[in-house]
Amino acid sequence: MTTTEPKPSALFVCVHNAGRSQMAAGFLRELSGGAVDVRSAGSMPAEMINPTAVEAMLEKGIDIRAEQPKILTVEAVEASDAVITMGCGDACPYYPGKNYQDWELEDPAGQGIEAVRPIRDEIERRVRGLLTELGVEPVA
């Protein structure tokens, strides 16, 4: 039986799209096994992904090295069922009917791996909760 139900989608937004939002997107892609359309963006994207965030994710077996920080667009928000903000404040556009969540998480920018690991682990915990909200069974 084929289903015409569209896949749920989520957008993770932070200022630089270099740490928290990239880690969250990596976890959601991995844990959903492709069952969720995943986007991430930043209100003021950095030049590159935070290398410590990359290292922390590699420790979990998730490779985000190929990702690039992206600018937040109206289209990305409109195309997403859930919009999760992480410290982007008023820079994030609001659209009625979207599931908005604000995850207060420490910024990993400039932090060493010892400080980034607990941030990464909290992001994973919250992404697992988001999967439940989206009705998707984690694959790992």
Phi and psi in degrees as GROMACS dihedral restraints (atoms count N, CA, C in turn):
[ dihedral_restraints ]
;  ai    aj    ak    al  type     phi  dphi    fc
    3     4     5     6     1   -98.2    20    10
    4     5     6     7     1   149.3    20    10
    6     7     8     9     1  -113.4    20    10
    7     8     9    10     1   143.9    20    10
    9    10    11    12     1  -100.1    20    10
   10    11    12    13     1     4.1    20    10
   12    13    14    15     1   -62.3    20    10
   13    14    15    16     1   126.9    20    10
   15    16    17    18     1   -70.9    20    10
   16    17    18    19     1   153.1    20    10
   18    19    20    21     1   -66.6    20    10
   19    20    21    22     1   143.3    20    10
   21    22    23    24     1   -65.3    20    10
   22    23    24    25     1   155.7    20    10
   24    25    26    27     1  -135.9    20    10
   25    26    27    28     1   149.8    20    10
   27    28    29    30     1  -138.5    20    10
   28    29    30    31     1   144.9    20    10
   30    31    32    33     1  -123.5    20    10
   31    32    33    34     1   124.8    20    10
   33    34    35    36     1  -103.3    20    10
   34    35    36    37     1   127.9    20    10
   36    37    38    39     1  -127.1    20    10
   37    38    39    40     1   129.3    20    10
   39    40    41    42     1  -139.0    20    10
   40    41    42    43     1  -178.9    20    10
   42    43    44    45     1   -64.6    20    10
   43    44    45    46     1   -54.5    20    10
   45    46    47    48     1   -97.3    20    10
   46    47    48    49     1   -10.8    20    10
   48    49    50    51     1    51.3    20    10
   49    50    51    52     1    41.4    20    10
   51    52    53    54     1  -125.8    20    10
   52    53    54    55     1   -12.8    20    10
   54    55    56    57     1  -135.4    20    10
   55    56    57    58     1   -87.9    20    10
   57    58    59    60     1   -56.3    20    10
   58    59    60    61     1   -51.4    20    10
   60    61    62    63     1   -66.7    20    10
   61    62    63    64     1   -34.3    20    10
   63    64    65    66     1   -69.9    20    10
   64    65    66    67     1   -39.5    20    10
   66    67    68    69     1   -64.0    20    10
   67    68    69    70     1   -44.2    20    10
   69    70    71    72     1   -62.0    20    10
   70    71    72    73     1   -43.7    20    10
   72    73    74    75     1   -63.2    20    10
   73    74    75    76     1   -41.1    20    10
   75    76    77    78     1   -61.0    20    10
   76    77    78    79     1   -45.3    20    10
   78    79    80    81     1   -63.0    20    10
   79    80    81    82     1   -45.0    20    10
   81    82    83    84     1   -65.7    20    10
   82    83    84    85     1   -41.3    20    10
   84    85    86    87     1   -59.2    20    10
   85    86    87    88     1   -47.4    20    10
   87    88    89    90     1   -67.7    20    10
   88    89    90    91     1   -50.7    20    10
   90    91    92    93     1   -73.4    20    10
   91    92    93    94     1   -25.1    20    10
   93    94    95    96     1   -85.5    20    10
   94    95    96    97     1   -14.0    20    10
   96    97    98    99     1    61.2    20    10
   97    98    99   100     1    29.4    20    10
   99   100   101   102     1    88.8    20    10
  100   101   102   103     1     3.4    20    10
  102   103   104   105     1   -80.7    20    10
  103   104   105   106     1    -6.8    20    10
  105   106   107   108     1  -127.7    20    10
  106   107   108   109     1   135.5    20    10
  108   109   110   111     1   -77.1    20    10
  109   110   111   112     1   125.5    20    10
  111   112   113   114     1  -117.0    20    10
  112   113   114   115     1   131.8    20    10
  114   115   116   117     1  -131.3    20    10
  115   116   117   118     1   154.6    20    10
  117   118   119   120     1  -144.3    20    10
  118   119   120   121     1   152.5    20    10
  120   121   122   123     1  -161.0    20    10
  121   122   123   124     1   168.8    20    10
  123   124   125   126     1  -136.1    20    10
  124   125   126   127     1   150.9    20    10
  126   127   128   129     1   -73.0    20    10
  127   128   129   130     1   -29.1    20    10
  129   130   131   132     1  -139.8    20    10
  130   131   132   133     1    77.8    20    10
  132   133   134   135     1   -58.1    20    10
  133   134   135   136     1   143.1    20    10
  135   136   137   138     1   -76.6    20    10
  136   137   138   139     1   174.0    20    10
  138   139   140   141     1   -71.6    20    10
  139   140   141   142     1   -35.3    20    10
  141   142   143   144     1  -151.3    20    10
  142   143   144   145     1   165.9    20    10
  144   145   146   147     1   -71.0    20    10
  145   146   147   148     1   143.8    20    10
  147   148   149   150     1   -59.5    20    10
  148   149   150   151     1   118.2    20    10
  150   151   152   153     1   -62.1    20    10
  151   152   153   154     1   -28.4    20    10
  153   154   155   156     1   -71.4    20    10
  154   155   156   157     1   -35.7    20    10
  156   157   158   159     1   -64.3    20    10
  157   158   159   160     1   -41.1    20    10
  159   160   161   162     1   -59.6    20    10
  160   161   162   163     1   -48.0    20    10
  162   163   164   165     1   -59.9    20    10
  163   164   165   166     1   -45.1    20    10
  165   166   167   168     1   -61.9    20    10
  166   167   168   169     1   -39.6    20    10
  168   169   170   171     1   -71.5    20    10
  169   170   171   172     1   -37.3    20    10
  171   172   173   174     1   -60.7    20    10
  172   173   174   175     1   -32.9    20    10
  174   175   176   177     1   -61.1    20    10
  175   176   177   178     1   -26.5    20    10
  177   178   179   180     1   -95.0    20    10
  178   179   180   181     1     2.7    20    10
  180   181   182   183     1    82.0    20    10
  181   182   183   184     1    17.7    20    10
  183   184   185   186     1  -116.4    20    10
  184   185   186   187     1   122.2    20    10
  186   187   188   189     1  -100.7    20    10
  187   188   189   190     1   111.9    20    10
  189   190   191   192     1  -110.5    20    10
  190   191   192   193     1    15.8    20    10
  192   193   194   195     1   -60.6    20    10
  193   194   195   196     1   -30.7    20    10
  195   196   197   198     1   -80.1    20    10
  196   197   198   199     1   -10.3    20    10
  198   199   200   201     1   -73.2    20    10
  199   200   201   202     1   151.7    20    10
  201   202   203   204     1  -127.1    20    10
  202   203   204   205     1   140.2    20    10
  204   205   206   207     1   -58.9    20    10
  205   206   207   208     1   137.7    20    10
  207   208   209   210     1  -124.9    20    10
  208   209   210   211     1   150.5    20    10
  210   211   212   213     1   -77.3    20    10
  211   212   213   214     1   140.1    20    10
  213   214   215   216     1   -68.3    20    10
  214   215   216   217     1   129.2    20    10
  216   217   218   219     1  -122.5    20    10
  217   218   219   220     1   156.2    20    10
  219   220   221   222     1   -59.6    20    10
  220   221   222   223     1   -39.5    20    10
  222   223   224   225     1   -61.7    20    10
  223   224   225   226     1   -39.5    20    10
  225   226   227   228     1   -63.9    20    10
  226   227   228   229     1   -40.1    20    10
  228   229   230   231     1   -67.2    20    10
  229   230   231   232     1   -46.6    20    10
  231   232   233   234     1   -61.1    20    10
  232   233   234   235     1   -32.4    20    10
  234   235   236   237     1   -84.5    20    10
  235   236   237   238     1    -0.8    20    10
  237   238   239   240     1  -111.1    20    10
  238   239   240   241     1   139.1    20    10
  240   241   242   243     1   -76.9    20    10
  241   242   243   244     1   -42.8    20    10
  243   244   245   246     1  -117.4    20    10
  244   245   246   247     1   133.7    20    10
  246   247   248   249     1  -120.8    20    10
  247   248   249   250     1   113.7    20    10
  249   250   251   252     1  -109.2    20    10
  250   251   252   253     1   116.7    20    10
  252   253   254   255     1  -100.3    20    10
  253   254   255   256     1   149.8    20    10
  255   256   257   258     1  -137.0    20    10
  256   257   258   259     1    72.9    20    10
  258   259   260   261     1    81.4    20    10
  259   260   261   262     1    27.7    20    10
  261   262   263   264     1   -98.7    20    10
  262   263   264   265     1    -1.1    20    10
  264   265   266   267     1    56.4    20    10
  265   266   267   268     1  -137.3    20    10
  267   268   269   270     1   -74.8    20    10
  268   269   270   271     1    -5.4    20    10
  270   271   272   273     1   -71.6    20    10
  271   272   273   274     1   -14.6    20    10
  273   274   275   276     1   -87.9    20    10
  274   275   276   277     1   122.7    20    10
  276   277   278   279     1   -69.0    20    10
  277   278   279   280     1   150.3    20    10
  279   280   281   282     1  -113.4    20    10
  280   281   282   283     1   131.4    20    10
  282   283   284   285     1  -128.0    20    10
  283   284   285   286     1   128.5    20    10
  285   286   287   288     1   -58.8    20    10
  286   287   288   289     1   146.2    20    10
  288   289   290   291     1    90.7    20    10
  289   290   291   292     1    -6.2    20    10
  291   292   293   294     1   -91.0    20    10
  292   293   294   295     1   149.9    20    10
  294   295   296   297     1   -85.5    20    10
  295   296   297   298     1   101.5    20    10
  297   298   299   300     1   -96.8    20    10
  298   299   300   301     1   135.6    20    10
  300   301   302   303     1  -135.7    20    10
  301   302   303   304     1   141.2    20    10
  303   304   305   306     1  -113.7    20    10
  304   305   306   307     1   114.2    20    10
  306   307   308   309     1   -96.5    20    10
  307   308   309   310     1   112.2    20    10
  309   310   311   312     1   -81.5    20    10
  310   311   312   313     1   109.0    20    10
  312   313   314   315     1  -134.8    20    10
  313   314   315   316     1   144.1    20    10
  315   316   317   318     1   -63.4    20    10
  316   317   318   319     1   143.5    20    10
  318   319   320   321     1   -78.3    20    10
  319   320   321   322     1   125.3    20    10
  321   322   323   324     1   -76.1    20    10
  322   323   324   325     1    -5.9    20    10
  324   325   326   327     1   -57.4    20    10
  325   326   327   328     1   128.3    20    10
  327   328   329   330     1    76.8    20    10
  328   329   330   331     1     3.2    20    10
  330   331   332   333     1   -95.8    20    10
  331   332   333   334     1   152.8    20    10
  333   334   335   336     1   -81.1    20    10
  334   335   336   337     1   170.8    20    10
  336   337   338   339     1   -59.1    20    10
  337   338   339   340     1   -35.6    20    10
  339   340   341   342     1   -63.0    20    10
  340   341   342   343     1   -34.3    20    10
  342   343   344   345     1   -81.7    20    10
  343   344   345   346     1   -27.8    20    10
  345   346   347   348     1   -79.9    20    10
  346   347   348   349     1   -30.8    20    10
  348   349   350   351     1   -56.0    20    10
  349   350   351   352     1   -47.4    20    10
  351   352   353   354     1   -65.5    20    10
  352   353   354   355     1   -31.9    20    10
  354   355   356   357     1   -64.7    20    10
  355   356   357   358     1   -47.5    20    10
  357   358   359   360     1   -57.1    20    10
  358   359   360   361     1   -45.9    20    10
  360   361   362   363     1   -66.8    20    10
  361   362   363   364     1   -36.0    20    10
  363   364   365   366     1   -67.8    20    10
  364   365   366   367     1   -39.2    20    10
  366   367   368   369     1   -61.3    20    10
  367   368   369   370     1   -44.4    20    10
  369   370   371   372     1   -60.1    20    10
  370   371   372   373     1   -43.2    20    10
  372   373   374   375     1   -59.9    20    10
  373   374   375   376     1   -44.2    20    10
  375   376   377   378     1   -70.4    20    10
  376   377   378   379     1   -36.6    20    10
  378   379   380   381     1   -63.8    20    10
  379   380   381   382     1   -38.8    20    10
  381   382   383   384     1   -61.6    20    10
  382   383   384   385     1   -39.2    20    10
  384   385   386   387     1   -65.4    20    10
  385   386   387   388     1   -39.3    20    10
  387   388   389   390     1   -63.2    20    10
  388   389   390   391     1   -40.4    20    10
  390   391   392   393     1   -57.1    20    10
  391   392   393   394     1   -43.9    20    10
  393   394   395   396     1   -60.2    20    10
  394   395   396   397     1   -44.8    20    10
  396   397   398   399     1   -61.1    20    10
  397   398   399   400     1   -35.9    20    10
  399   400   401   402     1   -82.0    20    10
  400   401   402   403     1    -4.3    20    10
  402   403   404   405     1    75.0    20    10
  403   404   405   406     1    28.4    20    10
  405   406   407   408     1  -114.4    20    10
  406   407   408   409     1   129.8    20    10
  408   409   410   411     1   -79.8    20    10
  409   410   411   412     1   125.6    20    10
  411   412   413   414     1   -62.4    20    10
  412   413   414   415     1   142.9    20    10
  414   415   416   417     1   -88.9    20    10
  415   416   417   418     1   -11.3    20    10
